[in-house]
Amino acid sequence: MSKVRERRPGDRPGSATADSRRSNVPCDRALKLIEADDVADMLGMSRDWVYAEVRADRIPHVKLGRYVRFRAEAIEDWILERERGKIRPTK
């Protein structure tokens, strides 16, 4: 007689168990998605400004259905690309 494992939250019939799915997902900061409020805090701007930049396609973002998310690393790179002026050496 085979032993049947008890179902856990997140398990779906015919799919990998929740534990095996988690072990395959990298928890790297580069892949972590953040929300518009977090981006607004990073930039010192309002959430409305962030969404306006998304609508104009001027800021890197990820659309997930009706939701918009951002990769923190992509936002940091975007800031560095826009940084202007020369760094003056200190005397």
N, C-alpha and C positions, 0 to 999 in steps of 0.2 A: 504494500500500500504506500503510495507516495504522500509525502507530507506537504500540505498546502500552507504556504506562507500567508500570514495575515496581511490584509491590505493596509497600506499606510496612506495618509493624506498626500496627494500629488501623484499617486500611482494611477496609471490608466491601463485598462485591459489590453494586452498585446504589446505593451511598450516596456522599455527598460524600467527598472525600479527607480524610485526617486533618489536613492543613495547612489546608484551607478550614474545617473544623469549628473548629479552634483559633482562627482569626481572628475568628469570630463570637461567641466566648465572652468576655464582659467579665471582666477580672481585677480587679474592684473589691473592695475590702475588705469592703464591705457584703454581698457575696454569698459570701464565703469561709466555708466551714463548718469548725467546730472540733469536737474531741472532748470527752468528759466530763472527761478529765484536765485539759485546758486550762481548762475552766470551773471546775473545782475549784481550780486554781491562781489563777485570777482572783479567786475569792471567798474564798480561804483556808479552804475546806471540803474534806471528803473526797469522793472519787469516789462512794462509797456514798450520801452525802447528796444529791449531784447526781441520781443515779438515782432516789432516793426522791422527790425533787421532780418528776421527770419522770413517775413512776408516778401521782403525785397531781395531775398536770397544773397545777403551780404555777410552772413555769419555762418560758420559750419554747424550743421544740425542734422539730426536723424529724425525722420518722420516715422512714427509707429501708429498707423491708423490716423486717428484724430489728435494724437499726442505728439509733442515735439520734445526731444531730448538732445543732450549735447555730451560730447566726450570732453572731459576736462583737459586732456592733453591736446586735443584739436583746438580748443579755445586758447590755450597758452601759446600754441604755435601761431595761431591767427594774430594774437597780440604782438608777438615778436616780429611777424611779417610787416606789421603796420607801424612799428616803432621807428621814429625818425630822429635825426640829429646825431651828431657824432659824440662819442664818449670822450670827454676831455680828461687827459691824465692829470692826476692830482700832483701838486708840487711838494 
